[in-house]
Amino acid sequence: MVYDAVIIGAGVTGGMLARELMKYRLAVCICEKENDVACGASKANSGIVHGGYDPVPGTLKARLNAAGVEKLFETAKLLHVPVKRCGSLVCAFSEAEATRINELYERGLKNGISGISVITGAEARKAEPNLSPEVCAALSVENSGIVCPYELTIAAVGNAMDNGAELKLNFEAEKITEKGGVFTVISKNGESVKARYLINCAGGYSDKIAELLDDKFFEIIPRAGEYMLLDKTEGSRVSRTIFRVPTKEGKGVLVSPTVDGNLLTGPTSAAVASAESRETTPEGLDTVARLASNSVPGIDFRGVITSFTGVRASEKGGDFIIEPSKRVKGLLHVAAIDSPGLTCCVAIAEYAAEQLKNMGLRMEKNPEFNPRRENPHAFREMTDSAKNEYIKIHPEYGRIVCRCETVSEGEIRDAVRRNPKTFDIDGIKRRTRAGMGRCQGGFCAPYVMKILSEENGIPMEKVTKNGGNSYMVSEREGE
Ligand SMILES: Cc1cc2nc3c(=O)[nH]c(=O)nc-3n(C[C@H](O)[C@H](O)[C@H](O)COP(=O)(O)OP(=O)(O)OC[C@H]3O[C@@H](n4cnc5c(N)ncnc54)[C@H](O)[C@@H]3O)c2cc1C
C-alpha cells in the first residue's frame, strides 16, 4: 500500500503530528527505529511547559511557544496525561542577573505572553520559602507548568493509532528513494514502506535523514543534559519550577517538582559526539548538585533515586526548522526541535500539518476522529472503596506488583494491551510507573517480565529491558 504520509520518528513531535493528521481522512504510518515510542529526547528532558519568555522575538520558537502553552495543557487533559500549571520563578543572584530578569520580562511581553511579573527576592522567598537567601529578584511566570513527557508521547501515538494510524517499531530508516511522487523508505532490516509525503521527525538524526535524500542543509549539534531525580521525600522542597537566569548554553540547572511528586534537578549542557549519548559523569552530576543547592539550599541528595542524560537536537541557527524541502517535492522537515519543543508539540503539529496542506496534501476532515484517550490511570485515581468493588470483579487489580509505586498486575496487563503496545520492561515503567520508585525495579522486574512474556507470547529469556539485545536473563537454569 502507499500511505498518504510516513513520519520518521516516534518522539513527541512525530507522535503529535500523527495525531493531528488523523483529524483528516489520511493513511498515516510512523516508523521508529527503537523497540518503543518516546526513546529519544522525548524520554529524557525536564518536562517543563515553558512560559515563552526565553525564545528570541520573531523566531518560530517564540511564536509556537506563545501559541503552544494553552494547546499543550488542553491536549494533555484530553489524553489524560499528568500535567500541572504550577508556575515558575527565574531567579537572579546578582545585580547583573537582575538586569537580565528585566530583559526577559520585556522579551516575554514582545512574545505576547501574559502572567509574567518581576518580583523582589523577598517576594520570591514568600512564594517559595526554601529558596536561597541570595536570590535578589525573580521573574514570576504563572502560565508555565510541568508535564510527563514520555506519557505525553505515548498518549499522542496511542491516540493517533486508536484513530487509525499505524506504527512500525524497530524500523530504522536507512535508505530512501523517490520515484514518480512516491517515497520508498527502506529499513535496516530490509522492510519497506511507501508514501506520497514524507515527514522527517527524527530528532537528533534529522540531519541524517535529510542526507539520505541529498537534502542536508542543516546540521544537528547534540548537547547532553544530565539530571538527578530525587525520591518523593524531597518532592515538596519547591512547589514551582525554580530556574536560574538562562545563558547561551540553555536554561541552566533547575529545581522542579514533577507531576509524580518527585524532585528533579538538572540539566547540564555539554556538547557530545552523538544523539545516542546516555552516560552521566561525576563532573556533570556535581555541577547539578552544586547549582541546584545554590538555588534551593538543603536539598538532601541522599534521596537521589536515579540519574540520567537527555540529548538536545540543537542547530546553529537556534530556531526550529519546520519547512518543506526546496529540493525534494513531498518532503517536510520538522527538525532541530530542541527546547521548548515539548511545550510546543501541539503547536508544531498544527503548523506542520498546515505546511503539508500547502505542499498539496489533500486534507478532508475525518468526522470520526476521537480526540480523547481512555484514562490509563483510572484505577489509580479511584477511591479506596471504588477500588475494592473493582477488585471483586477484576482480581488482578488487587495483586500489587510494584510496591514502591503501588502498581497492580491489572494496570500492567492493560498497559501491554493498549496502543502503542509495549514489549519491554522500560515500556512498562514509562506507562505504569512500575519500577520507577525507590528500588528502581529491583523487586518487581521478574513479575513484570512474566506478564510481558504471557501477554506477548514470548519466552522469559526473550524479554528485554529496552529492545535489541538487552535481555534480562540469559537462559533457564538447567537448560
Ligand atoms: C536535556 C533536555 C531538556 C529539555 N527540557 C525541555 C523542557 O523542559 N521543556 C520543553 O518544552 N522541551 C524540553 N526539551 C526539548 C524536548 O525534549 C524536545 O524538543 C522534544 O522531545 C523533541 O521531540 P522529537 O520527537 O522531535 O525528538 P525525539 O524525541 O528525539 O524523537 C525522534 C525519534 O526519531 C527516531 N529516529 C531517529 N532516527 C531514525 C531513523 N533513521 N529511523 C526511524 N526512527 C528514527 C528516534 O529513535 C526518536 O524516537 C528538552 C530536551 C533535552 C534533551
The ligand as an SDF file (V2000), in Angstrom:
LIG
                    3D

 53 58  0  0  0  0  0  0  0  0999 V2000
   18.0420   17.8280   28.3670 C   0  0  0  0  0  0  0  0  0  0  0  0
   16.7840   18.3030   27.7070 C   0  0  0  0  0  0  0  0  0  0  0  0
   15.8680   19.0820   28.3970 C   0  0  0  0  0  0  0  0  0  0  0  0
   14.7170   19.5360   27.7720 C   0  0  0  0  0  0  0  0  0  0  0  0
   13.7550   20.1710   28.5080 N   0  0  0  0  0  0  0  0  0  0  0  0
   12.6140   20.6020   27.9130 C   0  0  0  0  0  0  0  0  0  0  0  0
   11.5820   21.1890   28.6780 C   0  0  0  0  0  0  0  0  0  0  0  0
   11.6350   21.2520   29.8970 O   0  0  0  0  0  0  0  0  0  0  0  0
   10.5000   21.6740   28.0120 N   0  0  0  0  0  0  0  0  0  0  0  0
   10.3930   21.6270   26.6610 C   0  0  0  0  0  0  0  0  0  0  0  0
    9.4220   22.1350   26.1290 O   0  0  0  0  0  0  0  0  0  0  0  0
   11.3280   20.9810   25.9210 N   0  0  0  0  0  0  0  0  0  0  0  0
   12.4160   20.4550   26.5130 C   0  0  0  0  0  0  0  0  0  0  0  0
   13.3610   19.8000   25.7880 N   0  0  0  0  0  0  0  0  0  0  0  0
   13.1410   19.6160   24.3510 C   0  0  0  0  0  0  0  0  0  0  0  0
   12.2490   18.4220   24.0660 C   0  0  0  0  0  0  0  0  0  0  0  0
   12.6300   17.3090   24.8190 O   0  0  0  0  0  0  0  0  0  0  0  0
   12.3410   18.1180   22.5830 C   0  0  0  0  0  0  0  0  0  0  0  0
   12.0360   19.2940   21.8710 O   0  0  0  0  0  0  0  0  0  0  0  0
   11.3860   17.0350   22.1070 C   0  0  0  0  0  0  0  0  0  0  0  0
   11.4180   15.9200   22.9530 O   0  0  0  0  0  0  0  0  0  0  0  0
   11.7780   16.6490   20.6890 C   0  0  0  0  0  0  0  0  0  0  0  0
   10.9700   15.6080   20.2650 O   0  0  0  0  0  0  0  0  0  0  0  0
   11.2330   14.9030   18.8650 P   0  0  0  0  0  0  0  0  0  0  0  0
   10.1190   13.9770   18.6650 O   0  0  0  0  0  0  0  0  0  0  0  0
   11.4830   15.9530   17.8460 O   0  0  0  0  0  0  0  0  0  0  0  0
   12.6240   14.1390   19.0500 O   0  0  0  0  0  0  0  0  0  0  0  0
   12.8880   12.7190   19.7350 P   0  0  0  0  0  0  0  0  0  0  0  0
   12.0990   12.5500   20.9610 O   0  0  0  0  0  0  0  0  0  0  0  0
   14.3680   12.5920   19.8550 O   0  0  0  0  0  0  0  0  0  0  0  0
   12.3290   11.6920   18.6800 O   0  0  0  0  0  0  0  0  0  0  0  0
   12.9740   11.3830   17.4790 C   0  0  0  0  0  0  0  0  0  0  0  0
   12.7330    9.9250   17.2040 C   0  0  0  0  0  0  0  0  0  0  0  0
   13.2390    9.5730   15.9240 O   0  0  0  0  0  0  0  0  0  0  0  0
   13.7430    8.2720   15.9940 C   0  0  0  0  0  0  0  0  0  0  0  0
   14.6600    8.0650   14.8710 N   0  0  0  0  0  0  0  0  0  0  0  0
   15.8720    8.6540   14.6680 C   0  0  0  0  0  0  0  0  0  0  0  0
   16.4210    8.2070   13.5280 N   0  0  0  0  0  0  0  0  0  0  0  0
   15.5560    7.3180   12.9840 C   0  0  0  0  0  0  0  0  0  0  0  0
   15.5710    6.5160   11.8200 C   0  0  0  0  0  0  0  0  0  0  0  0
   16.6070    6.5120   10.9730 N   0  0  0  0  0  0  0  0  0  0  0  0
   14.5080    5.7130   11.5600 N   0  0  0  0  0  0  0  0  0  0  0  0
   13.4510    5.6840   12.4150 C   0  0  0  0  0  0  0  0  0  0  0  0
   13.4010    6.4070   13.5580 N   0  0  0  0  0  0  0  0  0  0  0  0
   14.4290    7.2290   13.8370 C   0  0  0  0  0  0  0  0  0  0  0  0
   14.4230    8.2400   17.3510 C   0  0  0  0  0  0  0  0  0  0  0  0
   14.6400    6.9200   17.8170 O   0  0  0  0  0  0  0  0  0  0  0  0
   13.4340    9.0200   18.2000 C   0  0  0  0  0  0  0  0  0  0  0  0
   12.4910    8.1790   18.8310 O   0  0  0  0  0  0  0  0  0  0  0  0
   14.4960   19.2780   26.4060 C   0  0  0  0  0  0  0  0  0  0  0  0
   15.4130   18.4570   25.7200 C   0  0  0  0  0  0  0  0  0  0  0  0
   16.5140   17.9380   26.3720 C   0  0  0  0  0  0  0  0  0  0  0  0
   17.3840   16.9750   25.6610 C   0  0  0  0  0  0  0  0  0  0  0  0
  1  2  1  0
  2  3  1  0
  2 52  2  0
  3  4  2  0
  4  5  1  0
  4 50  1  0
  5  6  2  0
  6  7  1  0
  6 13  1  0
  7  8  2  0
  7  9  1  0
  9 10  1  0
 10 11  2  0
 10 12  1  0
 12 13  2  0
 13 14  1  0
 14 15  1  0
 14 50  1  0
 15 16  1  0
 16 17  1  0
 16 18  1  0
 18 19  1  0
 18 20  1  0
 20 21  1  0
 20 22  1  0
 22 23  1  0
 23 24  1  0
 24 25  2  0
 24 26  1  0
 24 27  1  0
 27 28  1  0
 28 29  2  0
 28 30  1  0
 28 31  1  0
 31 32  1  0
 32 33  1  0
 33 34  1  0
 33 48  1  0
 34 35  1  0
 35 36  1  0
 35 46  1  0
 36 37  1  0
 36 45  1  0
 37 38  2  0
 38 39  1  0
 39 40  1  0
 39 45  2  0
 40 41  1  0
 40 42  2  0
 42 43  1  0
 43 44  2  0
 44 45  1  0
 46 47  1  0
 46 48  1  0
 48 49  1  0
 50 51  2  0
 51 52  1  0
 52 53  1  0
M  END
$$$$
